Amino acid sequence: MTVHKELAGAYATTAPAVAGVRIPRQRSVRDLRGRGGRTPRRIGFAAGDLVVLSGLPGSGKSTLMRRVVTVVRIDSQDTRERWAARMPRWMPYALYRPLVRVAHYAGLRRAMRSGASVVVHDCGTQAWVRRWVTRTAGRRGAAVHLILLDVPTDLALEGQRDRGRGVSRYAFARHRRAVTALVTSTESGDLPAGIESAVLLDRAASDALGGITFLER
């Protein structure tokens, strides 16, 4: 297992703006936190691979996906918004949440079976989703990579307030425990089963990122 905590030749340390870095198909962790935004503007993966984007609710996962992902993206928030646009305004989300979840996972299944490069939003608490993604990727000969947003709790809570949506204290505590455990294991090089590589981002590195790309090997 290779854990990259320094720039170590992958890109220049003296340049104020880093063009990009390509993540190989090998067990590795690239830690881009604590660099004040002097981090890659693009992160590249092999065409056909899958990327799981994880982090706390409010950490900026959906915002990042909408800004930098040009391939297929699977985000439960997109599914929720599509359903909300079709429902009466008076109907609470809780009433049709099960339908949204079914539609979301059906969309994920279709995307993974298509053979396309896919970026998947992961809330952090549902390890079974990551296992499903890695099993499906393995059957089609693709690799799965993890991008993990590591932001402080107060920033995540602020992000929830800014978007006008939040989760309960109980749910947030569950997310925080799960994400903290995932960050801790990842930064030590202990990746979840089936995950080929991981990239750790803080808020500055996330803000600096301009694209997630998939290139032919």
N, C-alpha and C positions, 0 to 999 in steps of 0.2 A: 504494500500500500504506500503510495506516494502522497505526502501532504505538503502542498506548496504554500508556505507562509511568506515567502519572499517572491519578488518578481523573477529572480533566478533565470534571466535570459529569455523568458517567454515574451517579454516586451521591455522597452527601455525604461529605466527608472528615472532618467533625467527629463523625459518629455512631459510637458504639462498636460497633454492630451494623448491618451493611448488609443491606437486605432482599433485593436481587437486581439482576441486570443481564441485559438481553436482547441476545444477539449477533445483529447484522443479517446479512443475506445480502450481504456485501461483503468484499473482500479486506482483512483486518485481523488484527492480533495484539494481544491484551490480556494484559499481563504483570501478574499478581497476586502475584508473589513479593516477599518482603522487607517485608511490611506487618504482620507479627506477628498475623495472623488478622483484621485489620480489612478484611475482604474480603467479597464477596457471599455470602449464605446460600443463594442460588439462582442458577443460570445457566440462562437460557432460550434456546431455539432455535425455529425455525419448525416447525410440525407437518409430519411426513413427512420431515424431514431426518435425516441419519445423523451420529453422533458416534463418532470413533475415540479411544479412551483408551489412551495409550501411556506407557511409563516402564520403569525397570529392574525385573527380577524382585525381588520383595520391597518394592517402593516403595509398595504399598498399592492397586494398581489393582482387584483383585477385592474387597477390603474396601470401597473407595469405591463401586464399582458396586452391591454388595449393600445399601449404606446409602442411596444417594441416587437410584437409578434405579428408576422405576416402570413404564416402558415395556419393550419387548422388550430384553433384554440378552443378548449372545452372548459367553460367557466360556468358554474351553477348560477352566478349572478346574471349572466346573459340569458339563461333559460328562464330565470325568475322574471326578468324584465319583459321577455316576450309574452309570458303568460299573464303578467299584470296588465299589459296593454289590451288583452282580450277580455279581461274580467271587469264586471261592474266596479266602479270606484268604491262602493260601500262594502265590498266583500273583503274581509280580513284575509291576510296571507295564510294564516293557519288553516283555513278551510281547504285551500287548494295546494298546500305545501306537498302532500304526498304525490300529487300529479306532477308537480315540478321536479321532484326527485326522480320519479320514474322516467320522465322525459330527458332529464340530464344524463342519467346512466345509460339510457338507450342511445343518446347521441354519442356518448363516450365509446360505447361498444361499436357503433358504426364507424367512428373515426379510426379506432384501433384496427379494425378489420380491413380498412381500406388500403393499408400499407403506406399511407402518407405520414409525413413528419407531423407530430402533434405535440402541443404544449397543454398540459392538464393542470388546472387549479386544484390544489389539495389543501384542505382546511387543517391538516395536521393530526386530527384525532382519529381518522379512519384509516388505520394501517391496512385494512383489508382492500381498500382501493388501490394502494400502492402494490400490494401482492397481486391483485388482478391485472394491473398494468404490466408488471414485470413478467407474469406468466404469459400474457398475450404477446408481448414483445419477443419473448424467448421463442415462442412457436414460429414467429415470422422472421427470426434471425436478426432482430433489431436490439439495440442497447437502450437502457433507460438511465437517464441522468437526473440528478436532483439539483434544483436551485432553491436555496433556503434563505429567506429574508429574515435576518436577525435584527429586530428593532426593539427598543425599550418598551416596556408596558405602557408608559404614559403616552408615547407617540402612537401606539396602536389604539389606545382608547380615544385619543384626539382624532385619529383617522375615522373611527366609528362615528364620533360626533359630527365631523365635517360632512360625512356622507348621509347623515340623518338616519342611520340604521345601526343598531347595536345588538349584541347578544346578552343574555342574562349573566349575572355575576357567576352563577354556577357554571354556565357553559364556558364563559371566558376563562375561569379557573382551570377547567378541563383542558382547554386549548393551550393555556400557558404551560401546564405540566407536560403535555405531550410535545409541544414545540421545544421547550427547554431541554427535555430529554433527547430530542432529535438533534438539536444544536450541539449538545455536549458530546454525544456519541460521534457525530459527524466530524467535529473539529479534532477529535482524537484519532480519526481514521477508521472508525467502526461504522461502516455504512449498512443501511438496511439490506436484507437479503434481496438479491436481484438488481440492486442499484450499481451501475458501473462506475459512475463518478459523481462528485458533488461540487457545487460552487456556493460559497457562503458570501452573502452580500449584507452590508449595513445600509442605512438610508442613503448615505452619500454615494455609495457604489451603485445603488439602485437608480438614483436620480441621474447619475452619469451615463447609465446604460442607454444606448440608442437603438439597439437591435439584437435579436436572437435569431441567428441564421442557421440554415441547414445546407451543407455543401456536399457535393459528390466526393467520395473518397478518392 
